[in-house]
């Protein structure tokens, strides 16, 4: 009789321990869920000016980069001269919060997405086009199809991610833009075009018996436009 009570108590103890440990892990969160190949547009520092269209609407942000060496490192740019200047040109858009409610799983052991954040705008380091311009300059035009991407610490099916971010992470998306490049007399410009992407980040949970467990983090990014890096030397 005592043996039976001891075993019953032991089972109850470990059950409570399991619930506690699962609850602790379910409240954990990792914030660094961004793909390493992207640079957040707001993180590019320097003197800022704006480009307007014919109606006077601001359409592009032009940043004269302050930390040239750090910028070049992030985008894989080899500086042709120690005195080189860099202009980073990105589109100005209004980003609406496109987050959707969390989809709860039906079965024990199923993975699902929680704490979805985004989108935020970033520039990918995947090179779309590279050209050189001498004085007085020229126009770079870009029109390409760019693959969406996703990943993270835990493998989650594309269907689950699609339902949360409201776009297909396995599809390619058309991006296009053109940029006039002005080159001072006696100078040259190396111009590279990169994709602008919207980035979402999220936590991944697994459906449990007593409580859901935190499994890791993930991210998804959708190509939306083009940014230009102009190196003048």
C-alpha positions as CSV (number, residue, x, y, z in Angstrom):
1,X,0.0,0.0,0.0
2,X,2.8,2.4,1.0
3,X,4.7,1.4,-2.1
4,X,1.7,2.2,-4.3
5,X,1.3,5.7,-2.7
6,X,5.0,6.4,-3.1
7,X,4.9,5.5,-6.8
8,X,1.7,7.6,-7.3
9,X,3.3,10.6,-5.5
10,X,6.5,10.2,-7.6
11,X,4.5,10.3,-10.8
12,X,2.6,13.4,-9.7
13,X,5.9,15.1,-8.8
14,X,7.4,14.5,-12.2
15,X,4.2,15.5,-13.9
16,X,4.3,18.9,-12.1
17,X,8.0,19.2,-12.9
18,X,7.3,18.6,-16.6
19,X,4.5,21.2,-16.6
20,X,6.8,23.8,-14.9
21,X,9.7,23.2,-17.3
22,X,7.5,23.3,-20.3
23,X,5.9,26.5,-19.2
24,X,9.3,28.1,-18.7
25,X,10.4,27.2,-22.1
26,X,7.1,28.4,-23.6
27,X,7.7,31.9,-22.3
28,X,11.2,32.1,-23.7
29,X,11.9,34.2,-26.8
30,X,14.9,34.9,-29.1
31,X,14.9,38.3,-30.8
32,X,17.7,37.8,-33.3
33,X,15.6,36.1,-35.9
34,X,16.7,38.0,-38.9
35,X,18.6,36.4,-41.9
36,X,22.3,37.3,-41.7
37,X,22.4,38.4,-45.3
38,X,20.2,41.5,-44.8
39,X,20.8,45.0,-43.5
40,X,17.9,46.8,-41.9
41,X,17.3,50.1,-43.7
42,X,17.1,52.1,-40.5
43,X,20.5,50.8,-39.4
44,X,22.3,52.6,-42.3
45,X,23.5,55.8,-40.8
46,X,24.7,59.0,-42.5
47,X,23.6,62.4,-43.9
48,X,20.1,61.9,-45.3
49,X,18.4,63.7,-48.3
50,X,15.3,62.7,-50.3
51,X,14.4,62.3,-54.0
52,X,11.0,63.4,-55.2
53,X,8.9,62.5,-58.2
54,X,7.3,64.9,-60.7
55,X,4.3,65.5,-58.3
56,X,6.6,66.4,-55.4
57,X,6.1,63.2,-53.5
58,X,9.1,61.8,-51.7
59,X,9.9,58.4,-53.3
60,X,13.5,57.7,-52.3
61,X,15.8,58.1,-49.4
62,X,19.4,58.9,-50.1
63,X,21.9,58.3,-47.3
64,X,25.5,59.5,-47.6
65,X,27.0,56.7,-45.6
66,X,29.1,57.8,-42.6
67,X,30.8,54.5,-41.8
68,X,32.0,53.5,-45.3
69,X,34.1,50.6,-44.3
70,X,31.4,48.9,-42.1
71,X,28.8,49.4,-44.9
72,X,31.2,47.9,-47.5
73,X,31.8,44.9,-45.3
74,X,28.0,44.3,-44.8
75,X,27.3,44.4,-48.6
76,X,30.5,42.7,-49.7
77,X,31.8,45.8,-51.5
78,X,35.5,46.2,-52.2
79,X,36.4,49.9,-51.8
80,X,38.4,51.1,-54.9
81,X,39.9,54.0,-52.9
82,X,40.4,55.0,-49.3
83,X,38.6,58.3,-50.1
84,X,35.6,56.6,-51.7
85,X,32.1,57.9,-50.8
86,X,29.0,55.8,-50.7
87,X,25.4,56.8,-51.3
88,X,22.7,54.3,-50.3
89,X,19.5,54.8,-52.1
90,X,16.3,53.0,-51.0
91,X,12.6,53.4,-51.8
92,X,10.3,55.3,-49.4
93,X,7.2,53.3,-48.8
94,X,4.5,53.0,-46.2
95,X,4.6,49.7,-44.5
96,X,1.4,48.4,-43.1
97,X,1.3,45.9,-40.2
98,X,0.5,42.7,-42.1
99,X,0.6,40.3,-39.1
100,X,-2.1,37.8,-38.9
101,X,-3.6,35.9,-35.9
102,X,-1.6,32.8,-34.7
103,X,-2.8,29.5,-36.1
104,X,-3.2,27.0,-33.3
105,X,-2.3,23.4,-34.0
106,X,-4.9,20.6,-33.7
107,X,-2.6,17.7,-32.7
108,X,-0.1,17.0,-30.0
109,X,3.4,17.5,-31.4
110,X,2.4,19.9,-34.1
111,X,4.6,23.0,-34.7
112,X,3.0,26.4,-35.0
113,X,4.1,30.1,-35.2
114,X,3.6,32.6,-32.4
115,X,4.7,36.2,-31.6
116,X,4.9,37.2,-35.3
117,X,6.6,40.5,-35.8
118,X,6.9,42.5,-39.0
119,X,7.2,43.4,-41.6
120,X,10.3,45.6,-41.4
121,X,12.2,46.8,-44.4
122,X,15.8,45.7,-45.2
123,X,18.2,45.4,-48.0
124,X,19.4,42.0,-49.0
125,X,23.1,41.5,-50.0
126,X,22.2,39.4,-53.1
127,X,23.6,41.3,-56.0
128,X,21.1,42.0,-58.8
129,X,23.2,44.2,-61.1
130,X,26.6,46.0,-61.2
131,X,27.7,48.7,-63.6
132,X,30.3,51.5,-63.8
133,X,29.7,55.1,-64.8
134,X,32.1,57.9,-65.7
135,X,31.3,61.6,-65.8
136,X,28.6,62.9,-66.1
137,X,26.8,59.6,-65.1
138,X,23.9,57.6,-66.4
139,X,20.8,55.6,-65.4
140,X,20.8,52.1,-64.0
141,X,17.6,50.1,-64.6
142,X,16.8,46.8,-62.9
143,X,13.9,44.4,-63.5
144,X,14.3,40.9,-62.1
145,X,12.5,38.0,-60.4
146,X,13.8,37.4,-56.8
147,X,13.1,34.3,-54.8
148,X,11.4,34.7,-51.4
149,X,13.2,32.9,-48.5
150,X,12.6,31.6,-45.0
151,X,14.6,29.8,-42.3
152,X,15.4,29.6,-38.6
153,X,16.6,27.4,-35.8
154,X,13.8,24.9,-36.4
155,X,12.4,23.5,-39.6
156,X,8.8,24.5,-40.2
157,X,6.7,23.7,-43.3
158,X,6.2,26.5,-45.8
159,X,2.5,26.0,-45.5
160,X,2.5,27.0,-41.8
161,X,4.6,30.1,-42.5
162,X,2.5,31.1,-45.5
163,X,-0.6,31.1,-43.3
164,X,1.0,33.5,-40.9
165,X,2.8,36.0,-43.1
166,X,0.1,36.1,-45.9
167,X,2.5,35.4,-48.8
168,X,4.0,32.3,-50.4
169,X,7.6,31.9,-49.1
170,X,8.4,29.5,-51.9
171,X,7.5,31.9,-54.8
172,X,9.6,34.4,-56.7
173,X,8.5,38.1,-56.9
174,X,9.2,40.7,-59.6
175,X,11.2,43.8,-58.5
176,X,12.0,46.7,-60.7
177,X,13.3,50.3,-60.4
178,X,15.7,52.8,-62.1
179,X,18.1,55.2,-60.6
180,X,19.8,58.3,-62.2
181,X,23.5,58.4,-61.2
182,X,25.4,61.7,-61.2
183,X,29.2,61.4,-61.4
184,X,31.4,64.5,-60.6
185,X,34.0,65.5,-63.2
186,X,37.2,63.5,-62.7
187,X,35.4,60.8,-60.7
188,X,33.9,57.4,-61.4
189,X,31.0,55.5,-59.9
190,X,30.5,51.8,-59.1
191,X,26.8,51.1,-58.8
192,X,25.3,47.9,-57.4
193,X,21.6,47.0,-57.1
194,X,20.3,44.8,-54.3
195,X,16.8,43.6,-53.5
196,X,14.7,45.4,-50.9
197,X,12.8,42.8,-48.7
198,X,10.2,42.8,-46.1
199,X,11.3,40.7,-43.1
200,X,9.1,38.9,-40.6
201,X,10.4,37.2,-37.5
202,X,8.5,34.7,-35.2
203,X,8.8,32.1,-32.5
204,X,8.1,28.4,-33.1
205,X,6.2,26.4,-30.6
206,X,5.2,22.7,-30.3
207,X,1.7,21.6,-29.1
208,X,2.1,19.7,-25.8
209,X,-0.2,17.7,-23.5
210,X,-0.1,20.0,-20.6
211,X,1.6,23.1,-22.1
212,X,3.1,24.1,-25.4
213,X,6.9,24.3,-25.6
214,X,9.2,26.9,-27.3
215,X,11.3,25.2,-30.0
216,X,13.2,28.1,-31.5
217,X,12.9,31.1,-33.8
218,X,12.4,31.7,-37.5
219,X,12.2,34.4,-40.2
220,X,10.7,34.9,-43.6
221,X,11.4,37.6,-46.2
222,X,9.6,38.8,-49.3
223,X,11.3,40.8,-52.1
224,X,9.5,44.1,-52.7
225,X,11.8,46.5,-54.5
226,X,15.4,47.6,-55.3
227,X,18.0,49.6,-53.4
228,X,21.1,51.1,-55.0
229,X,24.6,51.4,-53.6
230,X,26.7,54.1,-55.4
231,X,30.4,54.2,-54.7
232,X,32.0,57.4,-56.0
233,X,35.8,57.5,-56.2
